[in-house]
Amino acid sequence: MAYNLLKGKKGIIFGALNDKSIAWKVAERAHEEGAQFVLTNAPIAMRMGSMNELSEKCNAEIIPADATNLEDLDHLVEKSMEILGGKLDFVLHSIGMSPNVRKGIEYDELKYEYYHKTLDVSAFSLHKILSTARKKDALNDWASVVALTYVAAQRTFVGYNDMADAKAILESIARSFGYIYGREKKIRINTVSQSPTLTTAGSGIAGFDKLEDFADRMSPLGNATADECADYCVTLFSDLTKKVTMQNLFHDGGFSSMGMSLRAIQQYEKSFEDCPPVGDDIPFDEKDVERFR
Ligand SMILES: NC(=O)c1ccc[n+]([C@@H]2O[C@H](COP(=O)([O-])OP(=O)(O)OC[C@H]3O[C@@H](n4cnc5c(N)ncnc54)[C@H](O)[C@@H]3O)[C@@H](O)[C@H]2O)c1
C-alpha cells in the first residue's frame, strides 16, 4: 500500500544491481511513494546487472559512477540535480564489496591491497558522497541519507571478514557527518543494520545460508526481508522521522538484542544427547572414543 510519503522528494539511489538487491526494493518502494530519483551503480554493474528494467519501471535515469571515484561522484551529483530539476532530499548508500571475501582470503591473512579496496568501496565511499554533495550544496534542508550496514560492525561473525571493519567505519562516518550536516542544514544521516538477506553481496559471505538460518531462528520476529528493509528506508526518507539522526538502527527482527533463545537451548540439548556430560570423560572403551571424537 502506498501513502504518498515521498511525494515531491528527489534523490539518488546507489547499489541496485538486480531484483534481489536491497537498493532495487528501495527504488520500487520509493517510486510507489511518489519519489523521483536517479539510479547509479559502478560502470561494471551496468554489464552484470539488470538496471535497465528498474530504470523503466521507476521512470528513473541511470548515471554510472564508481562510488570511490571523486570525478564520477562530482558528475553524478551535478547531473542528478540537472535531471531532477533541483537539490536532493534523500540518498541511499547500498554499496558493499570485499575482494578478500570474494577470493576466500581469511581475516588473519588479509591481502592489504584488497583490504584498502574493501574499505574504500564499502565505507569511504559514503564519506566521498557526503563530502561531494556538501561542496555542491546538493542536499536540501531536512534531507535524509541512509546507508546499509550489518551487526558484524559491533560483534564478531565468522566469515564476515574485513567487511566487519568496513561497516564499523561506515557507521562512524554516518555519525561524524551526521553532526556536521545536522548542525548546518538539519540533514539527517543514519545507518540501517539489516538481517542477512539473500542478495549477490550477501551470498558471497562464507556459510551465508547457515548464518541466515541461525539469525532467523534466533530473532523473535524472524529475519527482515529486503522488501521490509525498503519499507523502513522509505520511512527514514519521509518527513515522519525528521528528528532521527546519527543512529545505527537495527532492522533485524530483534536478533541484535538476543542472547539465548528457548529454541537454541532445546537445540543445544539435543546436540549433546549423544555426548557425555562435560567433565564426564572417564572410562570409554575404544568404540566410545571413536563415537565422541
Ligand atoms: N545481503 C545482506 O545480507 C546484507 C545484510 C546487511 C547489510 N547489507 C548491505 O546492504 C548493502 C547492499 O547490498 P545487497 O545485499 O543488496 O547486495 P548487492 O550485491 O545487490 O548490492 C551491492 C552493490 O554495491 C555495488 N558496488 C560495488 N562496488 C561499487 C562501486 N565501486 N561503486 C558503486 N557501487 C558499487 C554493486 O554493484 C551492487 O549493486 C551493502 O552495503 C551490504 O553490505 C547486506
PDBQT file of the ligand as one rigid body, heavy atoms in Angstrom, charges set to zero:
ROOT
HETATM    1  N1  LIG A 301      22.650  -9.009   1.953  1.00  0.00    +0.000 N 
HETATM    2  C1  LIG A 301      22.833  -8.982   3.245  1.00  0.00    +0.000 C 
HETATM    3  O1  LIG A 301      22.798  -9.990   3.946  1.00  0.00    +0.000 OA
HETATM    4  C2  LIG A 301      23.095  -7.660   3.907  1.00  0.00    +0.000 A 
HETATM    5  C3  LIG A 301      22.903  -7.522   5.296  1.00  0.00    +0.000 A 
HETATM    6  C4  LIG A 301      23.185  -6.299   5.902  1.00  0.00    +0.000 A 
HETATM    7  C5  LIG A 301      23.646  -5.241   5.126  1.00  0.00    +0.000 A 
HETATM    8  N2  LIG A 301      23.825  -5.411   3.773  1.00  0.00    +0.000 N 
HETATM    9  C6  LIG A 301      24.350  -4.288   2.993  1.00  0.00    +0.000 C 
HETATM   10  O2  LIG A 301      23.388  -3.889   2.057  1.00  0.00    +0.000 OA
HETATM   11  C7  LIG A 301      24.055  -3.185   1.007  1.00  0.00    +0.000 C 
HETATM   12  C8  LIG A 301      23.533  -3.679  -0.335  1.00  0.00    +0.000 C 
HETATM   13  O3  LIG A 301      23.938  -4.990  -0.565  1.00  0.00    +0.000 OA
HETATM   14  P1  LIG A 301      22.972  -6.106  -1.154  1.00  0.00    +0.000 P 
HETATM   15  O4  LIG A 301      22.899  -7.175  -0.145  1.00  0.00    +0.000 OA
HETATM   16  O5  LIG A 301      21.719  -5.508  -1.692  1.00  0.00    +0.000 OA
HETATM   17  O6  LIG A 301      23.843  -6.718  -2.352  1.00  0.00    +0.000 OA
HETATM   18  P2  LIG A 301      24.049  -6.253  -3.879  1.00  0.00    +0.000 P 
HETATM   19  O7  LIG A 301      25.184  -7.073  -4.364  1.00  0.00    +0.000 OA
HETATM   20  O8  LIG A 301      22.784  -6.346  -4.625  1.00  0.00    +0.000 OA
HETATM   21  O9  LIG A 301      24.472  -4.712  -3.742  1.00  0.00    +0.000 OA
HETATM   22  C9  LIG A 301      25.805  -4.274  -3.567  1.00  0.00    +0.000 C 
HETATM   23  C10 LIG A 301      26.008  -3.164  -4.565  1.00  0.00    +0.000 C 
HETATM   24  O10 LIG A 301      27.264  -2.497  -4.409  1.00  0.00    +0.000 OA
HETATM   25  C11 LIG A 301      27.618  -2.064  -5.710  1.00  0.00    +0.000 C 
HETATM   26  N3  LIG A 301      29.018  -1.648  -5.795  1.00  0.00    +0.000 N 
HETATM   27  C12 LIG A 301      30.125  -2.423  -5.595  1.00  0.00    +0.000 A 
HETATM   28  N4  LIG A 301      31.229  -1.693  -5.836  1.00  0.00    +0.000 NA
HETATM   29  C13 LIG A 301      30.827  -0.434  -6.173  1.00  0.00    +0.000 A 
HETATM   30  C14 LIG A 301      31.490   0.759  -6.525  1.00  0.00    +0.000 A 
HETATM   31  N5  LIG A 301      32.833   0.832  -6.584  1.00  0.00    +0.000 N 
HETATM   32  N6  LIG A 301      30.747   1.851  -6.826  1.00  0.00    +0.000 NA
HETATM   33  C15 LIG A 301      29.382   1.809  -6.772  1.00  0.00    +0.000 A 
HETATM   34  N7  LIG A 301      28.701   0.704  -6.440  1.00  0.00    +0.000 NA
HETATM   35  C16 LIG A 301      29.403  -0.414  -6.143  1.00  0.00    +0.000 A 
HETATM   36  C17 LIG A 301      27.336  -3.316  -6.537  1.00  0.00    +0.000 C 
HETATM   37  O11 LIG A 301      27.372  -3.091  -7.932  1.00  0.00    +0.000 OA
HETATM   38  C18 LIG A 301      25.974  -3.694  -6.016  1.00  0.00    +0.000 C 
HETATM   39  O12 LIG A 301      24.942  -3.033  -6.745  1.00  0.00    +0.000 OA
HETATM   40  C19 LIG A 301      25.542  -3.396   1.229  1.00  0.00    +0.000 C 
HETATM   41  O13 LIG A 301      26.072  -2.279   1.921  1.00  0.00    +0.000 OA
HETATM   42  C20 LIG A 301      25.565  -4.610   2.126  1.00  0.00    +0.000 C 
HETATM   43  O14 LIG A 301      26.742  -4.722   2.883  1.00  0.00    +0.000 OA
HETATM   44  C21 LIG A 301      23.539  -6.585   3.152  1.00  0.00    +0.000 A 
ENDROOT
TORSDOF 0
